[in-house]
Amino acid sequence: MAAALGVIMLAAAALVGPTGVSAWAESSQKLEHRQDELTKLRAERDRIANRVELLDPENADPDLVGELLRSNLNVAHPDEVVVPRDK
């Protein structure tokens, strides 16, 4: 009788315990979520790396430099017209 009870307890722990089948499903869901997050972070890293490459002091992209000057320093050429937009 005690042996049967022990086997039942081990089976229950295998199903519900911290390393059981239910924990396996939860872990695979977390893994899938983390992989999605990693994919987004890699895309963001690639986007930032591209901007860094475009801002290389030896060969900076003039369009990006102009865009950053206008947005960050609030400057414009004398012949430009500023058109406000609603956000």
N, C-alpha and C positions, 0 to 999 in steps of 0.2 A: 504494500500500500504506500509506504514512504517513497519507494523508488518510482512508482507511477506519479506521485505528486511532484517529485523532483523533475521528472521528465516533462511534465506539464508546465512547470515553472520555467524550465529552460526554453521550451517552445514559445511560451508567452514572451519571454525576454528577447528571443530571436525576432519576434514579430514587432514588439512595441518598444524595446529597449533603445538606448542611445545609438546603438549601431545596428538596429534592426531594419526590417523592410520599410517601415513607415519613415524612419529617419533617412533611408536611402532615397526615397521619393522627394523628400524635402531638400536634401542635399543636391539632387539633380536639378530641381527648380532654381535653387540658389546659384548653381553653376551656370545655368542658362541665362539668368539675369546678369550675372557678372560678365559673361561673354558678350552680351549685348552692350553692357556698359563699356567694356574694353574696346569694342568695335567703334563706339562713338568717340572715345578718348583718342584712339589712334587716328581717326579722321580729323579731329581737332588738332592733334599734334602735327599731322601732315599739312593742314591749312596754315598753321603758325610757321612751320618750317618753310613753306613756300613764300610767305610774307617776309621772313627773315632773308631769304635768298634774294627777293626782289629789292630789298633795302641794303644790299651789299654796297658799302661805300665806294668800291672800285667801279661798280656798274649798276647804279640804282635805277629803278624803273621810274621815269619822269611822271607818269600818270599817278602812280601810287604816292610818290613824294608830294605831288600837288594836292592829292586828296587828303593826305595826312596834315599838310600845312593848313589847308582850309578848315578841316574839322578840329584840329587840336589847338592851333594858334589863332583861329578866327581871322585869317587874312584873306585878301582877295586882290586881284589885279585892278588897277584903276579903271579899265574899260569893261569890267564885269558887272553884271546886274544881279543883285541878290534877290531871289524870289522866296519869301517865307512860305513854309508849308505847315499845315496842321499835323500834329503828331497823334 
